[in-house]
């Protein structure tokens, strides 16, 4: 991405800053490969809730905070059930469902679904841009 800013010095939306090379790299999900180093270091797992920006921590409800009860992952239930094409509430619902039902068999299923989703290039962009909109908090309790 470029560092282009508006007249007030704020970064332009991701979609406007994304280069053609970046768009192609993202469409293949190859931009995720550096996270393999975090898995090797033990900071991440192959499967678990995707890591989010640290500045979101204060915005979580107690239930949303439960996503941190497990190690973050390269892929997870939210990724195989919509990726960037789902709302924040849906993403948290899938993350919490993963935390409640984590199992080796479930992880294998998520990994196989991930391969399929990546090959089909599904859910790479959100409905309004090339990346997920920033999380601004939600006072709503997530229901399954």
Buried (B, 14 or more C-beta within 10 A) or exposed (E): BEEEEEEEEEEBBBBEBBEEEBBEBBBEBEEBEEBEEBBEEEEBBBBBBBBBEEEBEEBBBEBBEBBBBBBBBBBBBBBBBBBBBBBBBBBBBBBBBBBEEBEEEBBEBBBEBBEEBBEEEBBBBBEEBBBBBEBEEBEEEBEE
